Amino acid sequence: MSLFLKAKHWQLFLLLFALPIFLFMIGIAMFFANLDFQVLAESEPSPELIIDLFSNMSWIFAPMIVVFIIQYCWYWSVAIGLKRFLPEGLAINSTLFKVCFFVSLIYISSFVLLSFGFSQFLKSIFDSSIDGSIQPNFVIGRSIAAFSMIFPLHLFSTFSMFYIIYHSAKTIKTVNAQKQVTFSDFIEEFFLIWFFPIGIWFIQPKINAIFEGKQLEEDGVYNN
């Protein structure tokens, strides 16, 4: 956690913005490198062609994994790591944050990872519909059932994401003010974290100041 708390704003910006863009460009290059343009020019649109396009698009999702890992490590470092700088008698309950953190992390990671196998899923559905082993009504029914289960989970994941931002902003402000705060006190930190690539230039120096301005002693007392 100390690695993220003492990291400079430009370092995090490179990791969370410049590096993903670089990896995204590589993914785009791999996408076009694996395409057979002659086949695309001579062939009419078909399910097989669409499946191949989805398969190649999996390269584009790879940078998202890097972004999520780094950003969620930063959230955890802020929300959990900064708590050690709170004065005695002042505490922040992180139970809901931990629940939201892992639910959101698992949901988003699963979504990204499943995108790599989506083309194979489409291919299996297409092949099964051709040989008649799966009827269209069966596919539609299962799709509706899957959506009905995923939609509530997606809503909760969205709530979890906003609560992670809320809790991280509250932790920063509480540690900085050394007292209990309300949302109106840390609304600036909330929006800075929400718009992360830009906000990191303003929020990370505050975190650096907290981390570098206090020293944990063996007896648990924090001194400036």
C-alpha positions as protocol buffer text, in pm:
chain_id: "A"
residue {
  index: 1
  type: MET
  ca { x: 0 y: 0 z: 0 }
}
residue {
  index: 2
  type: SER
  ca { x: 288 y: 235 z: 72 }
}
residue {
  index: 3
  type: LEU
  ca { x: 392 y: 204 z: -292 }
}
residue {
  index: 4
  type: PHE
  ca { x: 68 y: 369 z: -406 }
}
residue {
  index: 5
  type: LEU
  ca { x: 51 y: 619 z: -120 }
}
residue {
  index: 6
  type: LYS
  ca { x: 396 y: 761 z: -191 }
}
residue {
  index: 7
  type: ALA
  ca { x: 370 y: 741 z: -572 }
}
residue {
  index: 8
  type: LYS
  ca { x: 375 y: 1076 z: -749 }
}
residue {
  index: 9
  type: HIS
  ca { x: 80 y: 1199 z: -951 }
}
residue {
  index: 10
  type: TRP
  ca { x: 269 y: 1178 z: -1280 }
}
residue {
  index: 11
  type: GLN
  ca { x: 366 y: 818 z: -1209 }
}
residue {
  index: 12
  type: LEU
  ca { x: 6 y: 715 z: -1153 }
}
residue {
  index: 13
  type: PHE
  ca { x: -101 y: 912 z: -1458 }
}
residue {
  index: 14
  type: LEU
  ca { x: 146 y: 720 z: -1672 }
}
residue {
  index: 15
  type: LEU
  ca { x: 28 y: 388 z: -1527 }
}
residue {
  index: 16
  type: LEU
  ca { x: -344 y: 462 z: -1553 }
}
residue {
  index: 17
  type: PHE
  ca { x: -357 y: 666 z: -1872 }
}
residue {
  index: 18
  type: ALA
  ca { x: -44 y: 656 z: -2086 }
}
residue {
  index: 19
  type: LEU
  ca { x: 28 y: 284 z: -2041 }
}
residue {
  index: 20
  type: PRO
  ca { x: -331 y: 173 z: -2119 }
}
residue {
  index: 21
  type: ILE
  ca { x: -334 y: 390 z: -2431 }
}
residue {
  index: 22
  type: PHE
  ca { x: -7 y: 233 z: -2542 }
}
residue {
  index: 23
  type: LEU
  ca { x: -146 y: -117 z: -2478 }
}
residue {
  index: 24
  type: PHE
  ca { x: -470 y: -20 z: -2650 }
}
residue {
  index: 25
  type: MET
  ca { x: -276 y: 84 z: -2959 }
}
residue {
  index: 26
  type: ILE
  ca { x: -99 y: -252 z: -2953 }
}
residue {
  index: 27
  type: GLY
  ca { x: -438 y: -422 z: -2924 }
}
residue {
  index: 28
  type: ILE
  ca { x: -568 y: -227 z: -3224 }
}
residue {
  index: 29
  type: ALA
  ca { x: -257 y: -324 z: -3419 }
}
residue {
  index: 30
  type: MET
  ca { x: -308 y: -691 z: -3327 }
}
residue {
  index: 31
  type: PHE
  ca { x: -675 y: -662 z: -3425 }
}
residue {
  index: 32
  type: PHE
  ca { x: -592 y: -543 z: -3775 }
}
residue {
  index: 33
  type: ALA
  ca { x: -293 y: -774 z: -3807 }
}
residue {
  index: 34
  type: ASN
  ca { x: -518 y: -1078 z: -3758 }
}
residue {
  index: 35
  type: LEU
  ca { x: -775 y: -963 z: -4010 }
}
residue {
  index: 36
  type: ASP
  ca { x: -775 y: -1103 z: -4361 }
}
residue {
  index: 37
  type: PHE
  ca { x: -870 y: -793 z: -4559 }
}
residue {
  index: 38
  type: GLN
  ca { x: -900 y: -990 z: -4881 }
}
residue {
  index: 39
  type: VAL
  ca { x: -1161 y: -1214 z: -4723 }
}
residue {
  index: 40
  type: LEU
  ca { x: -1342 y: -912 z: -4584 }
}
residue {
  index: 41
  type: ALA
  ca { x: -1348 y: -748 z: -4926 }
}
residue {
  index: 42
  type: GLU
  ca { x: -1467 y: -1056 z: -5113 }
}
residue {
  index: 43
  type: SER
  ca { x: -1708 y: -1201 z: -4857 }
}
residue {
  index: 44
  type: GLU
  ca { x: -2059 y: -1094 z: -4775 }
}
residue {
  index: 45
  type: PRO
  ca { x: -2147 y: -1031 z: -4409 }
}
residue {
  index: 46
  type: SER
  ca { x: -2206 y: -1363 z: -4238 }
}
residue {
  index: 47
  type: PRO
  ca { x: -2226 y: -1499 z: -3881 }
}
residue {
  index: 48
  type: GLU
  ca { x: -1885 y: -1660 z: -3926 }
}
residue {
  index: 49
  type: LEU
  ca { x: -1732 y: -1327 z: -4027 }
}
residue {
  index: 50
  type: ILE
  ca { x: -1890 y: -1149 z: -3731 }
}
residue {
  index: 51
  type: ILE
  ca { x: -1759 y: -1417 z: -3495 }
}
residue {
  index: 52
  type: ASP
  ca { x: -1408 y: -1373 z: -3632 }
}
residue {
  index: 53
  type: LEU
  ca { x: -1431 y: -998 z: -3577 }
}
residue {
  index: 54
  type: PHE
  ca { x: -1541 y: -1050 z: -3215 }
}
residue {
  index: 55
  type: SER
  ca { x: -1255 y: -1295 z: -3165 }
}
residue {
  index: 56
  type: ASN
  ca { x: -999 y: -1041 z: -3285 }
}
residue {
  index: 57
  type: MET
  ca { x: -1155 y: -765 z: -3073 }
}
residue {
  index: 58
  type: SER
  ca { x: -1053 y: -954 z: -2759 }
}
residue {
  index: 59
  type: TRP
  ca { x: -708 y: -798 z: -2798 }
}
residue {
  index: 60
  type: ILE
  ca { x: -862 y: -455 z: -2739 }
}
residue {
  index: 61
  type: PHE
  ca { x: -997 y: -551 z: -2396 }
}
residue {
  index: 62
  type: ALA
  ca { x: -654 y: -650 z: -2258 }
}
residue {
  index: 63
  type: PRO
  ca { x: -554 y: -294 z: -2149 }
}
residue {
  index: 64
  type: MET
  ca { x: -869 y: -273 z: -1935 }
}
residue {
  index: 65
  type: ILE
  ca { x: -733 y: -547 z: -1707 }
}
residue {
  index: 66
  type: VAL
  ca { x: -417 y: -345 z: -1640 }
}
residue {
  index: 67
  type: VAL
  ca { x: -620 y: -32 z: -1561 }
}
residue {
  index: 68
  type: PHE
  ca { x: -855 y: -215 z: -1322 }
}
residue {
  index: 69
  type: ILE
  ca { x: -572 y: -384 z: -1131 }
}
residue {
  index: 70
  type: ILE
  ca { x: -378 y: -61 z: -1078 }
}
residue {
  index: 71
  type: GLN
  ca { x: -682 y: 154 z: -1000 }
}
residue {
  index: 72
  type: TYR
  ca { x: -830 y: -92 z: -752 }
}
residue {
  index: 73
  type: CYS
  ca { x: -494 y: -129 z: -579 }
}
residue {
  index: 74
  type: TRP
  ca { x: -494 y: 249 z: -544 }
}
residue {
  index: 75
  type: TYR
  ca { x: -849 y: 251 z: -399 }
}
residue {
  index: 76
  type: TRP
  ca { x: -753 y: -14 z: -144 }
}
residue {
  index: 77
  type: SER
  ca { x: -433 y: 166 z: -48 }
}
residue {
  index: 78
  type: VAL
  ca { x: -620 y: 491 z: 11 }
}
residue {
  index: 79
  type: ALA
  ca { x: -923 y: 351 z: 193 }
}
residue {
  index: 80
  type: ILE
  ca { x: -734 y: 101 z: 408 }
}
residue {
  index: 81
  type: GLY
  ca { x: -376 y: 228 z: 411 }
}
residue {
  index: 82
  type: LEU
  ca { x: -454 y: 584 z: 519 }
}
residue {
  index: 83
  type: LYS
  ca { x: -656 y: 469 z: 821 }
}
residue {
  index: 84
  type: ARG
  ca { x: -334 y: 419 z: 1016 }
}
residue {
  index: 85
  type: PHE
  ca { x: -289 y: 797 z: 1016 }
}
residue {
  index: 86
  type: LEU
  ca { x: -614 y: 856 z: 1206 }
}
residue {
  index: 87
  type: PRO
  ca { x: -579 y: 982 z: 1562 }
}
residue {
  index: 88
  type: GLU
  ca { x: -677 y: 757 z: 1850 }
}
residue {
  index: 89
  type: GLY
  ca { x: -1052 y: 754 z: 1905 }
}
residue {
  index: 90
  type: LEU
  ca { x: -1136 y: 841 z: 1544 }
}
residue {
  index: 91
  type: ALA
  ca { x: -1230 y: 543 z: 1327 }
}
residue {
  index: 92
  type: ILE
  ca { x: -1382 y: 477 z: 986 }
}
residue {
  index: 93
  type: ASN
  ca { x: -1594 y: 167 z: 932 }
}
residue {
  index: 94
  type: SER
  ca { x: -1468 y: -5 z: 618 }
}
residue {
  index: 95
  type: THR
  ca { x: -1692 y: -312 z: 617 }
}
residue {
  index: 96
  type: LEU
  ca { x: -1925 y: -191 z: 342 }
}
residue {
  index: 97
  type: PHE
  ca { x: -1628 y: -62 z: 146 }
}
residue {
  index: 98
  type: LYS
  ca { x: -1467 y: -407 z: 149 }
}
residue {
  index: 99
  type: VAL
  ca { x: -1791 y: -572 z: 35 }
}
residue {
  index: 100
  type: CYS
  ca { x: -1838 y: -321 z: -247 }
}
residue {
  index: 101
  type: PHE
  ca { x: -1470 y: -342 z: -337 }
}
residue {
  index: 102
  type: PHE
  ca { x: -1463 y: -717 z: -392 }
}
residue {
  index: 103
  type: VAL
  ca { x: -1808 y: -734 z: -554 }
}
residue {
  index: 104
  type: SER
  ca { x: -1714 y: -462 z: -802 }
}
residue {
  index: 105
  type: LEU
  ca { x: -1369 y: -607 z: -865 }
}
residue {
  index: 106
  type: ILE
  ca { x: -1502 y: -959 z: -927 }
}
residue {
  index: 107
  type: TYR
  ca { x: -1786 y: -835 z: -1147 }
}
residue {
  index: 108
  type: ILE
  ca { x: -1569 y: -610 z: -1367 }
}
residue {
  index: 109
  type: SER
  ca { x: -1288 y: -866 z: -1390 }
}
residue {
  index: 110
  type: SER
  ca { x: -1537 y: -1137 z: -1488 }
}
residue {
  index: 111
  type: PHE
  ca { x: -1689 y: -910 z: -1750 }
}
residue {
  index: 112
  type: VAL
  ca { x: -1351 y: -836 z: -1907 }
}
residue {
  index: 113
  type: LEU
  ca { x: -1236 y: -1198 z: -1895 }
}
residue {
  index: 114
  type: LEU
  ca { x: -1563 y: -1326 z: -2040 }
}
residue {
  index: 115
  type: SER
  ca { x: -1523 y: -1089 z: -2333 }
}
residue {
  index: 116
  type: PHE
  ca { x: -1231 y: -1306 z: -2445 }
}
residue {
  index: 117
  type: GLY
  ca { x: -1458 y: -1609 z: -2468 }
}
residue {
  index: 118
  type: PHE
  ca { x: -1755 y: -1429 z: -2614 }
}
residue {
  index: 119
  type: SER
  ca { x: -1659 y: -1515 z: -2972 }
}
residue {
  index: 120
  type: GLN
  ca { x: -1644 y: -1886 z: -2884 }
}
residue {
  index: 121
  type: PHE
  ca { x: -1985 y: -1856 z: -2722 }
}
residue {
  index: 122
  type: LEU
  ca { x: -2127 y: -1701 z: -3038 }
}
residue {
  index: 123
  type: LYS
  ca { x: -1967 y: -1973 z: -3247 }
}
residue {
  index: 124
  type: SER
  ca { x: -2117 y: -2250 z: -3034 }
}
residue {
  index: 125
  type: ILE
  ca { x: -2461 y: -2091 z: -3056 }
}
residue {
  index: 126
  type: PHE
  ca { x: -2427 y: -2051 z: -3433 }
}
residue {
  index: 127
  type: ASP
  ca { x: -2307 y: -2409 z: -3487 }
}
residue {
  index: 128
  type: SER
  ca { x: -2584 y: -2547 z: -3264 }
}
residue {
  index: 129
  type: SER
  ca { x: -2851 y: -2348 z: -3449 }
}
residue {
  index: 130
  type: ILE
  ca { x: -2719 y: -2480 z: -3781 }
}
residue {
  index: 131
  type: ASP
  ca { x: -2737 y: -2848 z: -3686 }
}
residue {
  index: 132
  type: GLY
  ca { x: -3069 y: -2795 z: -3508 }
}
residue {
  index: 133
  type: SER
  ca { x: -2957 y: -2900 z: -3160 }
}
residue {
  index: 134
  type: ILE
  ca { x: -3059 y: -2561 z: -3021 }
}
residue {
  index: 135
  type: GLN
  ca { x: -3377 y: -2385 z: -3121 }
}
residue {
  index: 136
  type: PRO
  ca { x: -3395 y: -2004 z: -3150 }
}
residue {
  index: 137
  type: ASN
  ca { x: -3662 y: -1984 z: -2878 }
}
residue {
  index: 138
  type: PHE
  ca { x: -3429 y: -2167 z: -2641 }
}
residue {
  index: 139
  type: VAL
  ca { x: -3150 y: -1916 z: -2707 }
}
residue {
  index: 140
  type: ILE
  ca { x: -3386 y: -1621 z: -2660 }
}
residue {
  index: 141
  type: GLY
  ca { x: -3524 y: -1764 z: -2336 }
}
residue {
  index: 142
  type: ARG
  ca { x: -3181 y: -1830 z: -2191 }
}
residue {
  index: 143
  type: SER
  ca { x: -3063 y: -1483 z: -2296 }
}
residue {
  index: 144
  type: ILE
  ca { x: -3357 y: -1321 z: -2117 }
}
residue {
  index: 145
  type: ALA
  ca { x: -3292 y: -1531 z: -1806 }
}
residue {
  index: 146
  type: ALA
  ca { x: -2923 y: -1438 z: -1808 }
}
residue {
  index: 147
  type: PHE
  ca { x: -3005 y: -1070 z: -1849 }
}
residue {
  index: 148
  type: SER
  ca { x: -3253 y: -1081 z: -1559 }
}
residue {
  index: 149
  type: MET
  ca { x: -2975 y: -1213 z: -1335 }
}
residue {
  index: 150
  type: ILE
  ca { x: -2697 y: -988 z: -1464 }
}
residue {
  index: 151
  type: PHE
  ca { x: -2896 y: -663 z: -1456 }
}
residue {
  index: 152
  type: PRO
  ca { x: -2942 y: -649 z: -1073 }
}
residue {
  index: 153
  type: LEU
  ca { x: -2577 y: -746 z: -1028 }
}
residue {
  index: 154
  type: HIS
  ca { x: -2478 y: -470 z: -1268 }
}
residue {
  index: 155
  type: LEU
  ca { x: -2681 y: -216 z: -1070 }
}
residue {
  index: 156
  type: PHE
  ca { x: -2520 y: -324 z: -744 }
}
residue {
  index: 157
  type: SER
  ca { x: -2178 y: -312 z: -907 }
}
residue {
  index: 158
  type: THR
  ca { x: -2250 y: 44 z: -1020 }
}
residue {
  index: 159
  type: PHE
  ca { x: -2352 y: 135 z: -665 }
}
residue {
  index: 160
  type: SER
  ca { x: -2037 y: -37 z: -537 }
}
residue {
  index: 161
  type: MET
  ca { x: -1818 y: 166 z: -769 }
}
residue {
  index: 162
  type: PHE
  ca { x: -1966 y: 495 z: -648 }
}
residue {
  index: 163
  type: TYR
  ca { x: -1939 y: 386 z: -285 }
}
residue {
  index: 164
  type: ILE
  ca { x: -1573 y: 296 z: -335 }
}
residue {
  index: 165
  type: ILE
  ca { x: -1512 y: 649 z: -463 }
}
residue {
  index: 166
  type: TYR
  ca { x: -1722 y: 793 z: -179 }
}
residue {
  index: 167
  type: HIS
  ca { x: -1538 y: 599 z: 90 }
}
residue {
  index: 168
  type: SER
  ca { x: -1194 y: 676 z: -55 }
}
residue {
  index: 169
  type: ALA
  ca { x: -1272 y: 1049 z: -69 }
}
residue {
  index: 170
  type: LYS
  ca { x: -1411 y: 1042 z: 285 }
}
residue {
  index: 171
  type: THR
  ca { x: -1099 y: 866 z: 414 }
}
residue {
  index: 172
  type: ILE
  ca { x: -867 y: 1121 z: 256 }
}
residue {
  index: 173
  type: LYS
  ca { x: -1060 y: 1415 z: 399 }
}
residue {
  index: 174
  type: THR
  ca { x: -1105 y: 1257 z: 743 }
}
residue {
  index: 175
  type: VAL
  ca { x: -735 y: 1184 z: 776 }
}
residue {
  index: 176
  type: ASN
  ca { x: -645 y: 1529 z: 647 }
}
residue {
  index: 177
  type: ALA
  ca { x: -888 y: 1708 z: 880 }
}
residue {
  index: 178
  type: GLN
  ca { x: -830 y: 1469 z: 1172 }
}
residue {
  index: 179
  type: LYS
  ca { x: -1201 y: 1477 z: 1253 }
}
residue {
  index: 180
  type: GLN
  ca { x: -1534 y: 1336 z: 1135 }
}
residue {
  index: 181
  type: VAL
  ca { x: -1651 y: 1489 z: 808 }
}
residue {
  index: 182
  type: THR
  ca { x: -1971 y: 1504 z: 603 }
}
residue {
  index: 183
  type: PHE
  ca { x: -2015 y: 1467 z: 229 }
}
residue {
  index: 184
  type: SER
  ca { x: -2016 y: 1843 z: 180 }
}
residue {
  index: 185
  type: ASP
  ca { x: -1665 y: 1849 z: 329 }
}
residue {
  index: 186
  type: PHE
  ca { x: -1516 y: 1601 z: 82 }
}
residue {
  index: 187
  type: ILE
  ca { x: -1728 y: 1661 z: -230 }
}
residue {
  index: 188
  type: GLU
  ca { x: -1418 y: 1801 z: -403 }
}
residue {
  index: 189
  type: GLU
  ca { x: -1220 y: 1485 z: -332 }
}
residue {
  index: 190
  type: PHE
  ca { x: -1517 y: 1276 z: -449 }
}
residue {
  index: 191
  type: PHE
  ca { x: -1526 y: 1435 z: -794 }
}
residue {
  index: 192
  type: LEU
  ca { x: -1148 y: 1437 z: -825 }
}
residue {
  index: 193
  type: ILE
  ca { x: -1142 y: 1061 z: -770 }
}
residue {
  index: 194
  type: TRP
  ca { x: -1442 y: 1011 z: -999 }
}
residue {
  index: 195
  type: PHE
  ca { x: -1260 y: 1185 z: -1286 }
}
residue {
  index: 196
  type: PHE
  ca { x: -951 y: 986 z: -1207 }
}
residue {
  index: 197
  type: PRO
  ca { x: -708 y: 1059 z: -1493 }
}
residue {
  index: 198
  type: ILE
  ca { x: -743 y: 1433 z: -1432 }
}
residue {
  index: 199
  type: GLY
  ca { x: -819 y: 1431 z: -1061 }
}
residue {
  index: 200
  type: ILE
  ca { x: -511 y: 1225 z: -976 }
}
residue {
  index: 201
  type: TRP
  ca { x: -296 y: 1535 z: -1043 }
}
residue {
  index: 202
  type: PHE
  ca { x: -474 y: 1715 z: -757 }
}
residue {
  index: 203
  type: ILE
  ca { x: -566 y: 1434 z: -516 }
}
residue {
  index: 204
  type: GLN
  ca { x: -235 y: 1243 z: -509 }
}
residue {
  index: 205
  type: PRO
  ca { x: -27 y: 1537 z: -372 }
}
residue {
  index: 206
  type: LYS
  ca { x: -266 y: 1547 z: -75 }
}
residue {
  index: 207
  type: ILE
  ca { x: -208 y: 1176 z: -19 }
}
residue {
  index: 208
  type: ASN
  ca { x: 169 y: 1224 z: -50 }
}
residue {
  index: 209
  type: ALA
  ca { x: 153 y: 1500 z: 211 }
}
residue {
  index: 210
  type: ILE
  ca { x: -36 y: 1275 z: 452 }
}
residue {
  index: 211
  type: PHE
  ca { x: 200 y: 984 z: 396 }
}
residue {
  index: 212
  type: GLU
  ca { x: 521 y: 1185 z: 419 }
}
residue {
  index: 213
  type: GLY
  ca { x: 412 y: 1422 z: 696 }
}
residue {
  index: 214
  type: LYS
  ca { x: 335 y: 1157 z: 959 }
}
residue {
  index: 215
  type: GLN
  ca { x: 546 y: 877 z: 1091 }
}
residue {
  index: 216
  type: LEU
  ca { x: 415 y: 564 z: 1261 }
}
residue {
  index: 217
  type: GLU
  ca { x: 605 y: 483 z: 1577 }
}
residue {
  index: 218
  type: GLU
  ca { x: 630 y: 143 z: 1741 }
}
residue {
  index: 219
  type: ASP
  ca { x: 395 y: 248 z: 2022 }
}
residue {
  index: 220
  type: GLY
  ca { x: 122 y: 342 z: 1775 }
}
residue {
  index: 221
  type: VAL
  ca { x: 153 y: 720 z: 1818 }
}
residue {
  index: 222
  type: TYR
  ca { x: 164 y: 941 z: 1510 }
}
residue {
  index: 223
  type: ASN
  ca { x: 376 y: 1254 z: 1511 }
}
residue {
  index: 224
  type: ASN
  ca { x: 402 y: 1532 z: 1257 }
}
